[in-house]
Amino acid sequence: MKTKIQIPYEFKELYNPAWRNLVFYGGRNALKSFEFGRALLILARQYKKRILCTREIQNTIKDSVHKLLCDHIERFNFNEYVITRDSIINSVTGSDFIFKGLKHNINEVKSTEGVDICWVEEAQSVTEKSLDVLTPTVRKPGSQMWFSYNRFDELDPVHVRFVINQPPNTYKKKVNYDIAEKYGLLSKEIREEIIHDRDNFPDLYAHKWLGEPLGQSEFSAISRTDILEAMSREITDEGQIEVGVDVARMGSDRTVLWKRKGLKTLDYRIYQGKRTTEVCDLIEGFADKSIIIKVDDTGVGGGVTDELIKRGYQVVPVNFGSEPADKDKYTNLISEAWFYLKNIIKEIQLPNDRDLLMELSTRQWKQDSRGRRYIESKADYKKRGFKSPDLADACIICYYNQQIVMPDIHFI
């Protein structure tokens, strides 16, 4: 059965096999991932293709574009595709899709033979080292490299290599939300968010919606370069397990659970709209009673602390507004905790998460009249256009260890 599909003109070069490199970059809601996924499925219906879908960090198949492709298959009735947990195969042409991360599977990627098209999603996070290995791996005559990304830094390796220093036979195009608007694919909700950011937060608007690199203030607490290195670092998980919990109840804020072993992040979970008992139930599935659980005890977090203690957990309530251990350097505990993370950032391993990178690299610090450092309040941070830094706070609670004292708990 023939299927009629209208393709935005701006993405027509995805169907041109003459290009070696195809590079699409820009802001959010620009249809990059949508059109890349659709183009690959269409091409794989017409010809036998081996398609490698990759990104810098892929710990599980959930981190990949597997679900996006599955959604497309259902949306466009591409019924000849056979979907398994970690692969997609076209039963007519024999085309197959492979999903691998670059950082932790680089030897497997190097040994992958016969790749026709390699799609690198979230390419702004790919390191020079990974690019050096990947590009000669995709060596089949007529093979192509596809890159899609939203710029983060002036010196994103993929942007420097393929846009600033454009190699031969490379097609590059910047695309933004106006393309989705042009074809009637921009929702009312997204349009309102774009207008709000444009009118109130011009710097954020330029990065988020126009694809400009996000400048980092000299007053940012933690260096973006250090954070990115922590996100690409692989260390051993030696040490005890600890959990940090940043609690939100309703609204747009999120409840985040963060787990580390030694200096290595093992897992993190994000929830929204959970009540106190629901948060405690989620923690029961995340940590056992032998593990220290540090809970943001401010506001609604106090209820979680009390309930976990009743259930027999080892809970350390953390009040970000309380006094720091070093009163001469910091004005409050949250400021001390942020600079504690800053001091160990070059030793730890963090997950490669865009929201975490944004939250850790954009929170600013100031100095009071006594020369003590302090982190801007969450309210001031949100006034600058950012959403609540819930991932960063959970991560910081989890890693903060200075002067941790277990409370004296008595069960009645």
N, C-alpha and C positions, 0 to 999 in steps of 0.2 A: 504494500500500500504506500502510495506517495504521500509525503507530508510537506505542506507548503510552509516555509519559515521565512520571515522577513529579518534580514541581518542589517544592523546599523552600518551605514556607509563607512563610518570611521574605523570599523574593524575588518574591512574587506581584505586587507593584506594578510590576515591570518590564513586565508585560503590560497595564498600565493606561495607555491613551493620553491620559488627562486631564491628567497631570502635564507641566509644562514642563521641570522639572529633577528628576532622580533622582540622589541622592547616597548612595553606600554606602562607608563607611570602617570601619577597624578593623585587627585584627592579621592575621598570616599564617594560611594554611590556613582561611580563613573562607568559601571558595567564591566570592568576589567575581568574579574573572576568569572562572572556570568558568561561573557562572550568567549573567553578562553575555553571554559568547560564545554560550552555548546559546540564551538568550532571543532574541538578534538573529537567529540562524539560523532559529529557529522562526517569528518574525514575518515574516522575509523569504520564507518558504515560503508564507505565507498571503496576503500583500499585496505589491504592488510597492513596494519601499523603496530609497531611496538612503541608504547608511549610510557615514558618514565615521568611520574609526577613526584616532585621533590620539594623540599624546603630545608632550611638549615637544621631545625630541630623537629623531629617527629618521634615522640616517645611511643605513641600508640596510633592506630589507624584513625582515631578520632581527631588527631592533629592534622590530618591530611585533607585533600579535596575530595576524598572518597564519597562523603555524604553529598556534597554539591553535585557531583556527577550522577549519583543515584537519583537525586531530586530531578535533575534534568531528564534522565531516562524516563521517569514517570510523567513529568510535565509534557514532554514531546512524544510520548508513546513510542519510544525506541525499544520495542518489545523483544527484539532479537538479542539484547544484551543479557548475559548471565552474570548475576552479581553474587560474589562470595564475601566473606568477612573481610578479606584483605586484597581482593582483586576484582577486576571487571573484564569480561571477555565477550567479544561479539561472535555469536554462534554461526553467523553467515560468512563473514570475511576472515575470521580467525584473529582479528586484532585483539591485543591485550593491553591492559593498563597495570602498571607496577607502581607501588607507593613506597618510597624510602626516604628517610631523613639523611642529610649529608653529614652532620657532625658525628653521629654515633654509628653510622653504617657506611662510612666512606670506602672501606675495602669491598663491601658488597656492591656499592655503586660502581666502583672501578672495574669489577668483574662482570657487570651487566653488559651483555653483548647485543648487538643488533638494534640499538635504540634508533627509531626514526625521528621522534620528537621528544624533547625533554622540556617539560613545563616546570619552571622554578617559581613557585608562588611565595609571596611575602619576601621577595628577593632582596629587599633593603637590609635584611638581617644576615644575608649570606656573607661569609668571611672571604678574604683574599685566598686563604688556603683552600677553601672548598671550591672556589672558582677555578683555581689552578688545577685541581684534580678533575673537576667535572667537565670542563670544556674539551679536553682531549679524549675523554671517555666516550663522548657522543661523537663518534668518528666515522660512522657509516656514510658512504657517498650519498649526498642529497639530504642528510639529516639536518635537523633544525634545533635551535635553542630558543625557547620562548620564556620571557621574563615579565612578570607583572608585580608591581609594587607601589606603595605610597612612600615617598621619600621621608626619611627621618633626619638624616644628618647631611651636612654639606659634602661629606666625604664617604657616603655609602659606597663600598667597593664596586657594586654592580653599576651604579650610576657613573662613577669615574671611568670604569672600563668600557662601558657600552654607549654612553651618551656624551660625556665630556670628551673622551678620547675614542670617538666612534670608529670601530674597525670597519674594513671593507665589507660589503654585502650585509649591512645591518640596517634594518628599518626601525626607527624610533618615533614614538608619538606620545605626546602628553594629552591625557583625557581627564575631564572633570565632570561634575554633576550636570552641567548644561547639556551633555549628550543624552542623559536619561530624561531630562526635562524636554528636550527636543522631540523625543519619540514617545512622550506621554508615559514614561516609566518611573517618574518621581512621585512618591506618595505625598499626600497632604502633610503628614506628620514630619517627614524628612524636610520638606520645603520650609515648614515653619521653623524647624531647628536651624536650618541654614540661614534664614533671615535673622533669627535671634542672634546667632553667632556673629553674623556680618555687622549687625547694628551695635552690638555690645562688646564683642571680643575680637577685634580685627586681626590680632596676631594668631589667635587660635583658628579663626576662620580661614586665614591664608594657608595654614598648615593642614587643617582637617579637610577643607573642602576644595582648596585650590592646589593642593599637592606641593606646597612650598616646604623646604626643610624647616624644622622647628628649631629656632635659635634657643640656646641655653643661656640664661642669665648668669652673670658672674656671681650672683647671690644664690644660685641653686645649691642645695645642701650636698648633693652627691653628683659626681661627674658622670655624664652619660657614657663616656668611653669606659669608665670603670664598671658601670652596670652591664654594658654589652659584653665586656670581657667575662664578667661573672656568669652571664647567661650562656656563654659558649665554653665555659670551663668545665672540665670533668675531674672530680676529685673522689677520693674514697669516702665511704660513709662510716667513718670511725667516730665513736662517741655515743652519748646517750640520746634517746629520742625525746624531743620536746615539741609541744604544740602551742600555737598562738591563735587566739580567737578575737576577731573584731566583730562586735555585735551590732546589728541594726534590726529594727523591728519592721516597720512598714515604710512606705514611700519608695524613693528611688535608690536609697542607700542599700548596700549589700552586706550580708553576713558572710565573713570569710574565715575558713579554717585553714591553718598553715602548719605543716609538719616538717621537721628537719631531724636528721641524725648526724650529730656532730655539726659540721659546717655545710652539709649538703641538704638542700631542700628535697624531700621525698615526694611530697604530694600537697596539693591545695585544692579546696573546694569552695565554690561560690554559690550563695543562695540569696533569694530575695523574698520578702514578705513572710518570714518565719517568726512564729511566736516563741516565747521563752522555752516552753516544754519541747517544742519542735526542734529548736536549736540544740537542746540538751540530748534529745534522741539522736540527732545527726552526729553529735560528738561521740556518743556511745559507739557508733559504727566506725568512728575515725580513730579513736584512741582507747586503750584499755586503762585500768585503774592504777597501773604501775608507772604511768607516764605523767610528767609534770605538764599541767595545762595552764597557760597564762591567759587570762581573760581580761579584755578591756572592761574594767569595772565601772566605767563612767556611764551614767544614765541607765538605759535598759540592760546593760551588761551586768549590773548588780544582781538582777534576778537570775541570770544564767549562773553566776558565781554561786549564789545561795543554793540553787537547785542541784548543781553538780556536787557541792559539798554534801548535801543530803544523800546523794546517790553513792557517796564514798570515793569520789575522785580527789586526786592531789591537785588542788587548785591554788594558783597564785593570782590574786586580784591585782590588776595593774591599773592605776589611776593616772592617766596622762597629765592631769593637772596638778598632781601632787609634787612635793619637793624632790629634787634630784639628789643623787648621792653626793655629787660635787657641786655644792651651792655657789662656789666661787666662779665656776665656768658656765653654768647653765641656769636658766630661770625656772625651769620645770622639768618634769621627768620625760615628757615627750621629746623635748629638745635634746636631752642627754641621750635618749634612745636612738634618735636619728643620727647623731654624731657617733654613737657607738657602732651603728651599722656602717657609717662612712669609714670608720677606722679598720673594720674587718672586711670591707667589700672586695679587697684584692685577694682574699683567701677563700671566699665562700663560693658555692655553686647555686645559681638561681635559675628558675624556669624561664624559657624564652617566651615571654608574654608581653604583648604590645601595651596593654593597660598598665601592667606593672612598670614597664620602662617609662611610660608617660608619667605615672604618679611619683616614682622615685626621682626622676630627673628634673621635675618642674617645681617641686616644693622649695620655697625660698627661706632663707634665714636672715636675721637681723641682729643688731647688738644693742643692749640697753646702755644706760648712762654709766653703769659700773663695768662695762666691757664684757658682760656675759652674753653668750649667744642664745638665741631662741628661734624656734621654727614658727613660721606664720601660722595663724590659727586655721582650722579647717574652714571656718566661715569666710575668712579672707581669701583662702585658696579657691573656694567655689565662686567667690565674687569675680575672680579673674577668668571665669569661664570654664573651669575644670569641674568634673564630677567628683563626688566624695572619694578621697584616696583610700578606699577600704582595703584594697590588696596590699598597698604599701604599709598601712597600719598593722595589718595582721602579720606581715612578714617581719616588721620591726619588732612587734611584741614577741614573736617567736624567737628571734635572734638575741634580743636584749637579755643580758645575763648579769649585769652589774648589780651587786647588792640584793640579789634575789633571796628573800627569806620566806620560808614556808610559814603560813599563819598557824597560830596555836589553835587547833580545832578540837572542840569537845562535842561528842555526840550525846544527846540527851535521850 
